[in-house]
Amino acid sequence: MAGLTSGLATDAPASSRRAGCFVAAVALGGALGPLLLVAMIAGLGGPSASSSGESATPGGGGGSLLARRDIPPALRLLYEQAARRYSLDWALLAAIGKVECDHGRDPDPSCRIVGSVNGAGAGGPMQFIASTWARYGVDGDGDGIVNRWDAPDAIYSAANYLRDSGAPGDLARAILAYNHSGAYLAEVEHWAARYRPSTAGEGAGDSSATDGVEDPETPTPVTVAAGAQARLSPINGHVALIPAAAPPVVQALVVAGNEVQDLPYGPDGHPDPRGAADEDCSSSVNYLFYRAGLRPIAEIVKQNPLAQDYMRWGDPGPGRWVTVFATLRPTPHVFVVIAGLRLDTSHRGTDVGPNRYQDGPRWRLLDHIPSWARWSVRHPPGL
């Protein structure tokens, strides 16, 4: 605690279930892991596609299998970026994020709800009290607002505070400044050690570092553009420019959407969308949500979500950043709108963009919401 202490109805087999999508009718290279936004600024855009903000190579400086499994990709990116800015070990920041609020998963309202504090007056994912925040709070995402319940602001501010308190030269002193407790110091050091790569081989001696964690990087070029809206590159209609003002998880969704742009339409993304030679509507959504850390791959493989399952997934209504449109009749279909761009396998009468005659998952200009169905409109919690 800081300061305290396409036009045909297709019904294709998908494992033991059948995947239906309304469709308009180069495989992914390997089984990629949850996405961390990479530092390949490709320069695909013209004057409107200037790069902004920091970018990172996933896993820069290493990281254990446990770190890749336990830390949401968007937060790991923030820990890495903030650590570089303040010349710290990213695993230290991640360990504090784990101990304080379990990387945002802790149900305590002070971790998740703006304005809520715990009994000690601490709030936000890195648990700052107001007086410490007033001195060390910084604008981590460049939106002009310094908010201790905002993850980028909180993580960058924690790095600022730790650096001023003695890190990296005297880590124990810095951690104890964050919380004056020997037990807290031991717990943070424990998690930091588990998140760093083992000198005896990654995951050695860590029973929780299990199989099934793959390379989280992406071979897809990434171009960051100013603003909060995703838009297509003026040079390549299969590339969406990453909106610099969007949250990291939204940026990761856009990168994941770029990864599937060359795939044809087909059922092979069920039940596991990783490395499929083709994707239908629901497996495309599954892949994007997996790569951005919104749905664990074990959950996707077990449940094999189809279009109709997204009619009840998440929270009701449109989201600020991400909206899911799903229907069962007249045929099952689902698509997602991310920061203003639609990722869809259907283009019949709804696509005026450069991909309007192409099958498979593509970025499609949101000319209008398809009117051939009554849509269930949902969004990922918090987005």
Backbone hydrogen bonds in HBPLUS format (Angstrom, degrees):
<---DONOR---> <-ACCEPTOR-->    atom                        ^
c    i                          cat <-CA-CA->   ^        H-A-AA   ^      H-
h    n   atom  resd res      DA  || num        DHA   H-A  angle D-A-AA Bond
n    s   type  num  typ     dist DA aas  dist angle  dist       angle   num
A0004-LEU N   A0001-MET O   3.21 MM   3  5.66 163.9  2.24 127.3 131.3     1
A0002-ALA N   A0127-GLN O   2.75 MM 125  5.95 129.1  2.01 135.7 150.3     2
A0008-LEU N   A0023-VAL O   2.95 MM  15  5.54 146.3  2.06 145.1 154.2     3
A0023-VAL N   A0008-LEU O   3.13 MM  15  5.54 178.4  2.13 156.1 156.0     4
A0010-THR N   A0021-CYS O   3.39 MM  11  5.79 169.5  2.40 149.9 152.9     5
A0021-CYS N   A0010-THR O   3.35 MM  11  5.79 144.4  2.49 141.4 151.4     6
A0012-ALA N   A0019-ALA O   3.14 MM   7  5.44 157.2  2.19 150.6 143.9     7
A0019-ALA N   A0012-ALA O   2.88 MM   7  5.44 159.9  1.92 171.4 166.1     8
A0014-ALA N   A0017-ARG O   2.59 MM   3  5.06 144.3  1.71 166.1 161.2     9
A0017-ARG N   A0014-ALA O   2.72 MM   3  5.06 149.9  1.81 142.0 139.7    10
A0030-GLY N   A0028-LEU O   3.06 MM   2  6.01 121.0  2.42 112.0  95.8    11
A0033-GLY N   A0215-ASP O   3.03 MM 182  5.48 161.2  2.07 131.6 129.8    12
A0035-LEU N   A0291-ARG O   2.28 MM 256  4.72 151.9  1.35 130.7 142.6    13
A0222-VAL N   A0040-MET O   2.92 MM 182  5.38 147.2  2.03 156.4 165.2    14
A0042-ALA N   A0222-VAL O   3.04 MM 180  5.77 144.8  2.17 122.9 133.6    15
A0049-ALA N   A0046-GLY O   2.96 MM   3  5.38 164.7  1.98 118.7 123.7    16
A0060-GLY N   A0057-THR O   2.83 MM   3  5.34 139.5  1.99 147.4 145.4    17
A0062-GLY N   A0059-GLY O   2.59 MM   3  4.93 145.6  1.70 150.8 145.5    18
A0064-SER N   A0195-TYR O   2.84 MM 131  5.19 163.4  1.87 132.6 135.4    19
A0068-ARG N   A0064-SER O   3.21 MM   4  6.59 158.1  2.26 147.0 151.5    20
A0069-ARG N   A0065-LEU O   2.98 MM   4  6.22 142.9  2.12 144.3 155.0    21
A0069-ARG N   A0066-LEU O   3.11 MM   3  5.03 121.8  2.46  92.0 107.1    22
A0070-ASP N   A0066-LEU O   2.72 MM   4  5.77 161.7  1.75 159.6 164.2    23
A0071-ILE N   A0067-ALA O   3.03 MM   4  5.60 163.9  2.06 143.3 147.6    24
A0075-LEU N   A0072-PRO O   2.96 MM   3  5.43 121.3  2.31 111.5 126.0    25
A0076-ARG N   A0072-PRO O   2.94 MM   4  6.22 159.3  1.98 159.0 165.8    26
A0077-LEU N   A0073-PRO O   3.04 MM   4  6.26 158.7  2.09 151.4 156.1    27
A0078-LEU N   A0074-ALA O   3.25 MM   4  6.54 154.5  2.32 137.3 143.7    28
A0079-TYR N   A0075-LEU O   2.84 MM   4  6.16 160.3  1.88 157.5 162.6    29
A0080-GLU N   A0076-ARG O   2.97 MM   4  6.19 161.6  2.00 151.3 155.9    30
A0081-GLN N   A0077-LEU O   2.89 MM   4  6.13 164.9  1.92 154.6 158.7    31
A0082-ALA N   A0078-LEU O   2.90 MM   4  5.96 173.0  1.91 155.1 157.5    32
A0083-ALA N   A0079-TYR O   2.95 MM   4  5.96 155.0  2.02 142.3 149.9    33
A0084-ARG N   A0080-GLU O   3.02 MM   4  6.23 154.2  2.09 145.8 152.2    34
A0085-ARG N   A0081-GLN O   3.07 MM   4  6.36 159.3  2.11 149.8 155.4    35
A0086-TYR N   A0082-ALA O   3.12 MM   4  6.37 152.4  2.20 148.4 154.7    36
A0087-SER N   A0083-ALA O   2.82 MM   4  5.63  98.3  2.49 138.8 155.9    37
A0088-LEU N   A0083-ALA O   2.76 MM   5  4.57 167.5  1.77 135.9 140.2    38
A0087-SER N   A0084-ARG O   3.31 MM   3  4.95 166.8  2.33  98.7 102.4    39
A0092-LEU N   A0089-ASP O   3.00 MM   3  5.53 141.0  2.16 112.6 122.6    40
A0094-ALA N   A0090-TRP O   2.92 MM   4  6.21 163.8  1.95 154.5 159.6    41
A0095-ALA N   A0091-ALA O   2.86 MM   4  5.92 149.3  1.96 138.1 146.3    42
A0096-ILE N   A0092-LEU O   3.09 MM   4  6.39 156.4  2.14 149.0 154.4    43
A0097-GLY N   A0093-LEU O   2.92 MM   4  6.22 159.0  1.96 150.8 157.3    44
A0098-LYS N   A0094-ALA O   2.86 MM   4  6.11 141.9  2.01 143.0 153.6    45
A0099-VAL N   A0095-ALA O   2.93 MM   4  6.20 167.6  1.95 153.5 155.5    46
A0100-GLU N   A0096-ILE O   2.87 MM   4  5.89 166.1  1.89 154.4 158.5    47
A0101-CYS N   A0097-GLY O   3.27 MM   4  5.99 161.3  2.31 133.9 138.5    48
A0103-HIS N   A0097-GLY O   3.07 MM   6  5.27 178.5  2.07 124.1 124.2    49
A0102-ASP N   A0098-LYS O   2.88 MM   4  4.02 139.8  2.04 119.6 123.0    50
A0104-GLY N   A0101-CYS O   2.97 MM   3  5.25 121.1  2.32 104.5 119.2    51
A0106-ASP N   A0101-CYS O   3.04 MM   5  5.01 161.0  2.08 142.6 137.0    52
A0105-ARG N   A0102-ASP O   3.08 MM   3  5.26 161.0  2.12 108.1 114.0    53
A0111-CYS N   A0108-ASP O   2.94 MM   3  5.62 154.1  2.01 121.8 129.1    54
A0112-ARG N   A0109-PRO O   3.08 MM   3  5.21 134.5  2.29 101.5 113.7    55
A0113-ILE N   A0109-PRO O   2.77 MM   4  5.24 170.4  1.78 155.0 156.8    56
A0124-GLY N   A0110-SER O   2.72 MM  14  5.96 155.7  1.77 170.8 162.3    57
A0116-SER N   A0113-ILE O   3.02 MM   3  5.58 164.5  2.04 135.6 139.6    58
A0118-ASN N   A0122-ALA O   2.89 MM   4  5.49 151.7  1.97 145.4 152.2    59
A0121-GLY N   A0118-ASN O   2.90 MM   3  5.22 162.6  1.93 114.4 119.9    60
A0123-GLY N   A0128-PHE O   2.91 MM   5  5.51 155.3  1.97 139.2 141.6    61
A0128-PHE N   A0123-GLY O   3.08 MM   5  5.51 143.9  2.22 151.2 141.0    62
A0127-GLN N   A0124-GLY O   2.96 MM   3  4.92 161.8  1.99 108.6 114.3    63
A0133-TRP N   A0129-ILE O   2.98 MM   4  6.14 161.3  2.02 157.6 163.7    64
A0134-ALA N   A0130-ALA O   2.91 MM   4  6.09 151.5  2.00 148.2 155.2    65
A0135-ARG N   A0132-THR O   3.14 MM   3  5.34 134.1  2.36  99.8 111.7    66
A0136-TYR N   A0132-THR O   2.91 MM   4  6.08 160.5  1.95 156.6 162.6    67
A0137-GLY N   A0133-TRP O   2.74 MM   4  4.66 150.2  1.82 135.2 137.2    68
A0150-ASP N   A0147-ASN O   3.06 MM   3  5.39 164.0  2.08 113.9 118.7    69
A0154-ALA N   A0150-ASP O   2.84 MM   4  5.97 167.5  1.85 164.9 169.2    70
A0155-ILE N   A0151-ALA O   2.90 MM   4  5.98 167.9  1.92 159.9 162.2    71
A0156-TYR N   A0152-PRO O   3.05 MM   4  6.10 170.8  2.06 151.8 154.8    72
A0157-SER N   A0153-ASP O   2.92 MM   4  5.93 152.1  1.99 144.2 152.9    73
A0158-ALA N   A0154-ALA O   2.88 MM   4  6.07 149.8  1.97 143.2 151.3    74
A0159-ALA N   A0155-ILE O   3.06 MM   4  6.35 156.8  2.11 148.0 153.8    75
A0160-ASN N   A0156-TYR O   2.95 MM   4  6.23 154.0  2.02 144.2 151.6    76
A0161-TYR N   A0157-SER O   2.86 MM   4  6.11 158.8  1.91 151.4 156.6    77
A0162-LEU N   A0158-ALA O   2.88 MM   4  6.07 165.3  1.90 153.1 156.9    78
A0163-ARG N   A0159-ALA O   2.94 MM   4  6.05 161.9  1.98 148.8 153.9    79
A0164-ASP N   A0160-ASN O   3.09 MM   4  6.28 158.8  2.14 144.6 150.2    80
A0165-SER N   A0161-TYR O   2.97 MM   4  6.12 128.6  2.24 138.8 153.2    81
A0165-SER N   A0162-LEU O   3.09 MM   3  4.94 131.1  2.34  91.6 105.5    82
A0167-ALA N   A0162-LEU O   3.04 MM   5  5.59 159.9  2.08 151.3 145.4    83
A0166-GLY N   A0163-ARG O   3.32 MM   3  5.54 168.5  2.33 107.9 110.1    84
A0170-ASP N   A0166-GLY O   2.84 MM   4  5.12 169.0  1.85 134.8 137.3    85
A0174-ALA N   A0170-ASP O   3.12 MM   4  6.41 159.1  2.16 149.7 155.8    86
A0175-ILE N   A0171-LEU O   2.88 MM   4  6.11 163.7  1.90 160.0 163.7    87
A0176-LEU N   A0172-ALA O   2.92 MM   4  6.07 161.5  1.96 151.5 156.9    88
A0177-ALA N   A0173-ARG O   2.94 MM   4  6.15 137.5  2.13 140.1 151.7    89
A0178-TYR N   A0174-ALA O   3.17 MM   4  6.49 141.9  2.32 138.6 148.2    90
A0178-TYR N   A0175-ILE O   3.03 MM   3  5.04 122.1  2.38  93.9 108.8    91
A0179-ASN N   A0175-ILE O   3.04 MM   4  6.45 147.4  2.15 144.9 154.0    92
A0181-SER N   A0179-ASN O   2.77 MM   2  5.63 138.3  1.94 108.8  95.4    93
A0185-LEU N   A0181-SER O   2.99 MM   4  6.32 160.8  2.03 149.7 154.5    94
A0186-ALA N   A0182-GLY O   3.01 MM   4  6.26 160.5  2.05 147.7 152.2    95
A0187-GLU N   A0183-ALA O   2.97 MM   4  6.19 155.1  2.03 145.3 152.1    96
A0188-VAL N   A0184-TYR O   2.93 MM   4  6.16 167.0  1.94 160.1 162.7    97
A0189-GLU N   A0185-LEU O   2.99 MM   4  6.14 166.9  2.00 151.7 155.8    98
A0190-HIS N   A0186-ALA O   2.93 MM   4  6.02 147.5  2.03 140.3 149.6    99
A0191-TRP N   A0187-GLU O   3.06 MM   4  6.36 161.2  2.09 152.1 155.0   100
A0192-ALA N   A0188-VAL O   2.91 MM   4  6.09 162.0  1.94 154.7 160.4   101
A0193-ALA N   A0189-GLU O   3.03 MM   4  6.11 156.8  2.08 143.2 148.9   102
A0194-ARG N   A0190-HIS O   3.13 MM   4  6.40 148.6  2.24 141.3 149.9   103
A0195-TYR N   A0191-TRP O   2.95 MM   4  6.16 139.7  2.12 145.9 156.4   104
A0196-ARG N   A0192-ALA O   3.12 MM   4  6.35 135.8  2.33 142.9 153.3   105
A0201-GLY N   A0198-SER O   3.14 MM   3  5.17 155.1  2.20 109.5 110.1   106
A0204-ALA N   A0201-GLY O   2.86 MM   3  5.39 163.5  1.89 143.3 144.0   107
A0206-ASP N   A0203-GLY O   3.05 MM   3  5.31 158.6  2.10 134.1 132.0   108
A0209-ALA N   A0206-ASP O   3.05 MM   3  5.55 164.7  2.07 116.8 121.8   109
A0210-THR N   A0208-SER O   3.13 MM   2  5.62 121.3  2.49 106.5  90.7   110
A0242-ILE N   A0223-THR O   2.74 MM  19  5.90 163.9  1.76 165.5 163.1   111
A0225-ALA N   A0242-ILE O   2.80 MM  17  5.76 165.3  1.82 148.5 151.5   112
A0244-ALA N   A0225-ALA O   2.80 MM  19  5.71 163.0  1.83 170.5 168.2   113
A0245-ALA N   A0227-GLY O   2.90 MM  18  5.34 166.3  1.91 144.7 141.3   114
A0230-ALA N   A0339-ALA O   2.86 MM 109  5.31 159.0  1.90 140.9 148.1   115
A0241-LEU N   A0231-ARG O   2.74 MM  10  5.54 170.6  1.75 168.7 165.4   116
A0233-SER N   A0239-VAL O   2.84 MM   6  5.64 159.2  1.88 171.5 168.6   117
A0239-VAL N   A0236-ASN O   3.09 MM   3  5.66 160.3  2.13 121.8 123.7   118
A0246-ALA N   A0243-PRO O   3.17 MM   3  5.53 163.8  2.19 112.9 117.9   119
A0250-VAL N   A0247-PRO O   2.96 MM   3  5.35 126.0  2.26 110.0 123.8   120
A0251-GLN N   A0247-PRO O   3.03 MM   4  6.39 156.7  2.08 153.8 161.3   121
A0252-ALA N   A0248-PRO O   2.83 MM   4  6.10 152.0  1.91 148.5 156.3   122
A0253-LEU N   A0249-VAL O   3.04 MM   4  6.30 145.0  2.17 136.6 145.4   123
A0254-VAL N   A0250-VAL O   3.09 MM   4  6.43 152.9  2.17 147.9 154.3   124
A0255-VAL N   A0251-GLN O   3.05 MM   4  6.40 159.7  2.10 150.4 155.6   125
A0256-ALA N   A0252-ALA O   2.93 MM   4  6.15 160.3  1.97 148.5 154.1   126
A0257-GLY N   A0253-LEU O   2.88 MM   4  6.15 149.2  1.98 144.7 153.3   127
A0258-ASN N   A0254-VAL O   3.00 MM   4  6.35 146.6  2.12 145.4 154.3   128
A0258-ASN N   A0255-VAL O   3.07 MM   3  5.06 119.2  2.46  93.8 108.9   129
A0259-GLU N   A0255-VAL O   3.11 MM   4  6.45 137.6  2.29 141.2 153.0   130
A0259-GLU N   A0256-ALA O   3.06 MM   3  5.02 125.7  2.36  92.7 107.2   131
A0261-GLN N   A0258-ASN O   3.46 MM   3  5.51 170.9  2.47 108.8 110.9   132
A0263-LEU N   A0260-VAL O   3.16 MM   3  5.58 165.3  2.18 117.4 122.0   133
A0279-GLU N   A0264-PRO O   3.20 MM  15  6.68 156.7  2.25 162.7 164.1   134
A0266-GLY N   A0279-GLU O   3.35 MM  13  5.04 147.0  2.47  93.4  99.1   135
A0270-HIS N   A0267-PRO O   3.23 MM   3  6.20 150.4  2.32 132.4 133.3   136
A0284-SER N   A0280-ASP O   3.00 MM   4  5.97 145.8  2.12 144.3 152.7   137
A0285-VAL N   A0281-CYS O   3.22 MM   4  6.54 159.2  2.27 146.8 151.4   138
A0286-ASN N   A0282-SER O   2.83 MM   4  6.08 161.0  1.87 150.9 157.0   139
A0287-TYR N   A0283-SER O   2.89 MM   4  6.00 154.7  1.96 139.9 146.2   140
A0288-LEU N   A0284-SER O   3.03 MM   4  6.33 165.2  2.05 152.4 155.5   141
A0289-PHE N   A0285-VAL O   2.97 MM   4  6.15 168.9  1.98 156.9 159.8   142
A0290-TYR N   A0286-ASN O   2.90 MM   4  6.02 152.8  1.97 147.0 155.0   143
A0291-ARG N   A0287-TYR O   2.90 MM   4  6.07 169.6  1.91 156.6 159.0   144
A0292-ALA N   A0288-LEU O   3.06 MM   4  6.20 144.7  2.19 145.2 154.0   145
A0294-LEU N   A0289-PHE O   2.75 MM   5  4.92 138.3  1.93 160.2 161.1   146
A0295-ARG N   A0289-PHE O   3.21 MM   6  5.52 143.4  2.35 116.7 114.6   147
A0293-GLY N   A0290-TYR O   3.03 MM   3  5.16 157.7  2.08 106.1 113.1   148
A0299-GLU N   A0296-PRO O   3.13 MM   3  5.33 122.1  2.48 100.4 113.8   149
A0300-ILE N   A0296-PRO O   3.12 MM   4  6.49 158.0  2.17 150.7 156.9   150
A0301-VAL N   A0297-ILE O   2.91 MM   4  6.10 170.3  1.92 157.1 158.8   151
A0302-LYS N   A0298-ALA O   3.03 MM   4  6.07 157.1  2.08 141.5 148.2   152
A0303-GLN N   A0299-GLU O   2.86 MM   4  5.89 169.1  1.87 152.6 156.1   153
A0304-ASN N   A0300-ILE O   2.66 MM   4  5.23 145.2  1.77 142.6 152.1   154
A0309-ASP N   A0306-LEU O   2.96 MM   3  5.31 133.6  2.18 107.2 120.4   155
A0310-TYR N   A0307-ALA O   3.10 MM   3  5.63 144.0  2.23 110.8 120.0   156
A0311-MET N   A0308-GLN O   3.14 MM   3  5.43 161.0  2.18 106.6 112.2   157
A0312-ARG N   A0309-ASP O   3.36 MM   3  6.07 168.8  2.37 115.0 118.1   158
A0315-ASP N   A0379-HIS O   2.85 MM  64  5.35 168.0  1.86 164.7 160.7   159
A0379-HIS N   A0315-ASP O   2.87 MM  64  5.35 139.1  2.03 147.5 158.2   160
A0317-GLY N   A0377-VAL O   2.80 MM  60  5.16 140.2  1.96 152.6 139.7   161
A0321-TRP N   A0383-LEU O   2.63 MM  62  5.32 173.8  1.64 157.9 159.8   162
A0339-ALA N   A0321-TRP O   2.81 MM  18  5.02 176.1  1.81 162.6 163.3   163
A0322-VAL N   A0383-LEU O   3.21 MM  61  5.84 156.3  2.26 139.5 144.0   164
A0323-THR N   A0337-VAL O   2.97 MM  14  5.21 156.6  2.03 145.6 152.9   165
A0337-VAL N   A0323-THR O   2.84 MM  14  5.21 164.0  1.87 155.2 160.7   166
A0324-VAL N   A0378-ARG O   2.79 MM  54  5.08 168.3  1.80 139.6 143.6   167
A0378-ARG N   A0324-VAL O   2.93 MM  54  5.08 167.7  1.94 151.1 155.3   168
A0325-PHE N   A0335-PHE O   2.92 MM  10  5.45 171.7  1.93 161.9 164.7   169
A0335-PHE N   A0325-PHE O   2.94 MM  10  5.45 150.5  2.03 148.8 158.4   170
A0326-ALA N   A0376-SER O   3.03 MM  50  5.16 162.1  2.06 143.9 149.7   171
A0376-SER N   A0326-ALA O   2.72 MM  50  5.16 175.3  1.73 163.6 165.2   172
A0327-THR N   A0333-HIS O   2.92 MM   6  5.46 145.9  2.04 161.0 166.0   173
A0333-HIS N   A0327-THR O   3.11 MM   6  5.46 153.6  2.18 138.8 139.9   174
A0336-VAL N   A0343-LEU O   3.32 MM   7  5.54 168.3  2.34 153.2 153.9   175
A0343-LEU N   A0336-VAL O   2.85 MM   7  5.54 172.5  1.86 174.5 175.7   176
A0338-ILE N   A0341-LEU O   2.72 MM   3  5.25 158.4  1.77 160.1 156.5   177
A0341-LEU N   A0338-ILE O   2.98 MM   3  5.25 174.4  1.98 121.4 122.6   178
A0364-ARG N   A0342-ARG O   2.75 MM  22  5.24 164.3  1.77 159.1 163.3   179
A0344-ASP N   A0362-ARG O   3.14 MM  18  5.78 159.7  2.18 157.4 156.5   180
A0362-ARG N   A0344-ASP O   3.12 MM  18  5.78 159.6  2.17 140.4 144.2   181
A0350-THR N   A0347-HIS O   3.30 MM   3  5.29 167.8  2.32 109.3 113.0   182
A0356-ARG N   A0353-GLY O   3.31 MM   3  5.53 154.4  2.38 120.5 118.5   183
A0358-GLN N   A0355-ASN O   3.11 MM   3  5.39 168.5  2.12 119.5 121.5   184
A0367-ASP N   A0365-LEU O   2.74 MM   2  5.61 135.8  1.93 110.3  95.9   185
A0383-LEU N   A0380-PRO O   2.98 MM   3  5.49 164.6  2.00 140.9 143.0   186
